[in-house]
Amino acid sequence: MINPEDLVRHELIGLNVKIASSSNLVMIGIHGKVVDESRNTLTIETKAGPRTAIKDQCEFSFKLGKEWVRVDGKLLVARPEDRVKKRFKKW
């Protein structure tokens, strides 16, 4: 199971997510399931269709069990396979 402390090192595809804040005001409040991830973007499947969020412009809240974990998108900027190896300061 994914711990809130280790979320940035795990696979994000399949997790429920909502955009808590963003420099692009149109993106705030978008929620759904992560269906794809690249180095700089997350694709979120919403009821209205897929939306692409730029990681370094957003702050995301991921649902882990009953808990919502807020993560700055700047910590997620990396290819998923490289993010596992990346060293993070305590966030």
Long-range contacts (C-beta under 8 A, 24 or more apart in sequence): 1-65, 2-64, 3-64, 4-64, 4-67, 4-69, 7-62, 7-64, 7-69, 7-71, 8-71, 8-75, 8-76, 8-83, 8-88, 8-91, 9-83, 9-84, 9-86, 9-88, 11-80, 12-37, 12-42, 12-62, 12-76, 12-80, 13-37, 15-62, 15-63, 15-64, 16-62, 16-63, 17-42, 17-44, 17-60, 17-61, 17-62, 17-63, 18-60, 18-61, 18-68, 19-44, 19-53, 19-58, 19-59, 19-60, 19-61, 20-58, 20-59, 20-60, 20-61, 20-70, 21-58, 21-59, 22-53, 22-57, 22-58, 22-59, 23-57, 23-58, 24-54, 24-57, 24-58, 27-51, 27-53, 27-57, 27-58, 37-80, 38-79, 39-77, 39-78, 39-79, 40-77, 42-76
